Amino acid sequence: LLAPKLKHLELCRYSYAIKFDASFKFEALEHLEIQLDADDYNPSQLLLSSAHCLKKLVLVVRKNYEHFSTIAKVLGKMVKLEEVELKGENVNSFKLLHFCASRLKHLDVSWIKFPLSQLTLFSFDSLTHLKVCLWEEDYKSNSQGLLDLL
């Protein structure tokens, strides 16, 4: 009922129990926030159903999450995606940017646990806005990674 006209959707913790199938058509969804906090959670169908219209994606990636390659491929199909926020304790969450980095205009990597030097693996051809907030215990080890990226 709401899916076709919904523009903003935030699914908080434990929402991974909700299984979206191909019948959900998000025709107007521009902003989606999801938490990747269960090992078996794969939100590919939810992401695919909004791939044609999504502009901003917020991913909170928990420590043990591992399904990066599948989701990264879906992000590569999101033609309007301009803004990504990556958050969480997962040291591999940077892998989600593999297929979409060159199109991004805004990137927020606040409160992440991966080394910022990993971002130098990608070509951010369109990036105009970068937000970085580091954990106190990580700022020394990540300061050189930020300098390398800039």
Salt bridges, closest charged atoms under 4 A:
GLU10 OE2 - HIS8 NE2 2.81
GLU27 OE1 - HIS52 NE2 3.60
ASP37 OD2 - ARG13 NE 3.54
GLU82 OE2 - LYS105 NZ 3.69
GLU83 OE2 - LYS56 NZ 3.57
GLU85 OE2 - LYS56 NZ 3.02
GLU85 OE1 - LYS87 NZ 3.21
GLU89 OE2 - ARG62 NH1 3.51
ASP108 OD2 - LYS131 NZ 3.99
GLU137 OE2 - LYS113 NZ 2.90
ASP138 OD2 - LYS113 NZ 3.13
